[in-house]
């Protein structure tokens, strides 16, 4: 599923953008090379790290999936032993981060019943959260507990209580809206895709992506387009107009495929240290800013750098608003017009290897699904948000997991020896 969601996002925000902005003669072939490099490296990572291509496509095929399911069911339910009590404590710690923000220093719990959605001051709100020590403490509680909460959700899902993960993750995203008073359309689509996939697979042990669901999803998305347009205007305080599906689709395509106009600027931007800064950013992702802030400051924040360079408006200024160059624009910005293909090779290997790593453990099924769905954002928002969530969520858990490995059953070992 990683490949499906990520390529859809890359195609919409980079491929179609290149065509509609009249840049076919200049950037369409480089875009195709970008896509080919991404596909090649992803497939290579999957094939070298996992027998079978189910992590690549994610679409149900009974004959090809039979051996995979058999091998999965022959594995232990989990390589880690985490008591339910700890998982429940993790659930409390996970949600405490949001309830603390709604009670300190200002009591805002009633905002849960009075939802506000506005883009005004969104960057200022985020900076206030980062600068508050109390929030940062609970943020790390949230960070450490998110993987156990996904494991807890999957255990309930496997027992037939599919509504529990839907409630948990629906509440998670709702509380984020309450805290920030903002929810983007991309995030909305990611949430819906994640929850719909859980609901559609409620009678199965594993998550499967059926052709029927694809058809229903496309029809549902088309029907939602007028609402998505109205939603954007409403959060900006502008009265929404009534429009049909085709008119709304045209308006949406115009708004969401303008990124090609930034490609000339990205390709001409000359900073030979951006690759090094990107590597520093990647390596320092798990380090807490409160302790390693100086080191992390040398890392690259692509979207911030691009916005400041393109608009001349400094971050934190009253008129500051982030401009996104898309993932293809990001590759041009970091590596230049001659070496841009390096970026998709790295991304393909990263997502392919990450997908495989989580597939080894059945308890990570919902977590793997969540990461796969969020790769859709890659096309528009670039690699930072997607990779940061994957690394930050998993690094701490893998460190802890070293001490909580579940011993393999002797029966399983004997079976392997016989084979």
Residue pairs with C-beta under 8 A, 6 or more apart in sequence:
1 55
1 58
1 209
1 369
1 372
1 373
2 42
2 55
2 56
2 58
2 351
2 352
2 354
2 355
2 371
2 372
2 375
3 39
3 42
3 56
3 57
3 58
3 351
4 57
4 58
4 59
4 209
4 372
5 193
5 372
5 373
5 374
5 375
5 376
6 38
6 351
6 375
6 376
6 378
6 379
7 35
7 38
7 39
8 376
8 379
9 327
9 375
9 376
9 377
9 378
9 379
9 380
10 34
10 35
10 38
10 327
10 328
10 378
10 379
11 35
11 379
12 256
12 257
12 379
12 380
13 256
13 257
13 259
13 326
13 327
13 328
13 379
13 380
14 31
14 34
14 259
14 260
14 326
14 327
14 328
14 329
14 379
15 28
15 31
15 35
16 253
16 257
17 257
17 258
17 259
17 260
17 326
18 24
18 27
18 28
18 31
18 260
18 263
18 328
19 28
20 253
20 254
20 257
20 260
21 257
21 258
21 260
21 261
23 260
23 263
26 263
27 260
27 263
27 328
30 328
30 337
30 340
31 328
33 341
34 328
34 331
34 340
34 341
34 343
34 344
35 344
37 341
37 344
37 345
37 348
38 344
38 345
38 347
38 348
39 348
40 345
40 348
41 344
41 345
41 346
41 347
41 348
41 349
41 352
42 56
42 348
42 349
42 351
42 352
43 53
43 56
43 348
43 352
44 348
44 349
44 352
45 348
45 349
45 350
45 351
45 352
45 353
45 356
46 53
46 55
46 56
46 352
46 355
46 356
47 53
49 352
49 353
49 356
49 357
50 356
50 359
52 64
52 67
52 68
54 64
54 65
54 68
54 359
55 352
55 355
55 356
55 359
56 352
57 209
58 208
58 209
58 372
59 209
59 210
59 211
59 214
60 208
60 209
60 210
60 211
65 208
69 206
72 206
72 362
73 205
74 412
74 415
75 362
75 412
76 406
76 408
76 409
76 412
77 362
77 363
78 151
78 361
78 362
78 363
78 406
79 360
79 361
79 401
79 405
79 406
80 151
80 361
80 363
80 401
80 404
80 405
80 406
81 404
81 405
81 406
82 148
82 151
82 404
84 152
84 155
86 148
87 148
87 149
87 151
87 152
87 155
88 152
89 145
90 144
90 145
90 148
90 149
90 152
91 145
91 148
91 149
91 152
91 168
93 141
93 142
93 144
93 145
94 141
94 142
94 145
94 146
94 149
94 172
95 171
95 172
95 175
96 138
96 141
96 142
97 135
97 138
97 139
97 141
97 142
98 172
98 175
98 176
98 178
98 179
99 109
99 175
100 134
100 135
100 138
101 108
101 129
101 135
101 138
101 179
102 108
102 109
102 111
102 112
102 175
102 178
102 179
103 109
104 134
108 178
111 178
112 175
112 178
115 177
115 178
116 181
117 177
117 181
117 182
117 183
117 234
117 235
118 181
118 182
118 235
118 236
118 237
119 182
119 235
119 236
120 237
122 180
122 181
122 182
123 315
123 316
123 320
123 321
123 322
125 180
125 181
125 182
126 180
127 316
129 135
129 139
129 179
130 136
130 289
133 290
136 290
140 288
143 392
143 393
143 396
144 396
144 397
144 400
146 393
147 364
147 367
147 393
147 394
147 397
148 397
149 168
150 364
150 366
150 367
150 370
151 363
151 364
151 367
152 168
153 164
153 165
153 168
153 169
153 366
154 165
154 362
154 363
154 364
154 365
154 366
154 367
155 363
156 162
156 164
156 165
157 164
157 165
157 198
157 202
157 365
157 366
158 205
160 202
162 198
162 199
162 201
162 202
165 198
165 366
166 195
166 198
166 199
169 191
169 194
169 195
169 370
170 191
170 195
173 183
173 187
173 191
176 183
177 183
182 235
183 235
185 228
185 231
185 232
186 376
186 377
186 380
186 381
187 377
188 228
188 231
189 221
189 376
190 373
190 374
190 376
190 377
193 217
193 373
193 376
194 369
194 370
194 373
196 213
196 217
197 207
197 209
197 213
197 369
197 373
198 207
198 366
198 369
200 210
200 213
201 207
201 208
206 362
206 365
207 365
207 366
207 369
222 245
222 249
223 245
225 245
225 248
225 249
225 252
226 242
226 243
226 244
226 245
226 248
228 248
228 252
229 240
229 243
229 248
229 251
229 252
230 240
230 241
231 240
232 255
233 239
233 240
233 241
234 240
243 251
256 380
259 324
259 325
259 326
259 328
259 329
259 380
262 306
262 310
262 323
262 325
262 326
262 329
263 325
263 328
263 329
263 332
265 309
265 310
266 306
266 325
266 329
266 330
266 332
266 333
267 332
267 336
267 337
267 340
269 309
269 332
269 333
270 336
274 300
274 305
274 333
274 334
274 335
275 334
275 335
277 298
277 299
277 300
278 299
278 300
278 302
278 334
280 295
280 298
280 299
280 300
281 296
281 299
281 300
281 301
281 384
282 299
282 387
282 391
284 292
284 295
284 296
284 299
285 387
285 388
285 391
285 392
285 395
286 391
286 392
286 395
286 396
287 295
287 296
289 296
300 334
301 384
302 325
302 330
302 333
302 334
302 382
302 383
302 384
303 322
303 323
303 324
303 325
303 381
303 382
303 384
304 315
304 322
305 333
306 323
306 324
306 325
306 329
306 330
306 333
307 313
307 315
307 320
307 321
307 322
307 323
308 314
308 315
310 323
311 323
313 319
313 320
314 320
324 380
324 381
324 382
325 332
325 333
325 382
326 379
326 380
326 382
327 343
327 347
327 378
327 379
327 380
327 382
327 383
328 340
330 343
330 382
330 383
331 340
331 341
331 342
331 343
331 344
332 340
334 343
335 341
335 342
335 343
343 383
347 378
347 383
350 387
351 375
354 371
354 390
355 368
355 371
355 372
358 364
358 367
358 368
358 371
359 368
367 393
371 389
371 390
374 386
374 389
375 386
377 385
377 386
378 386
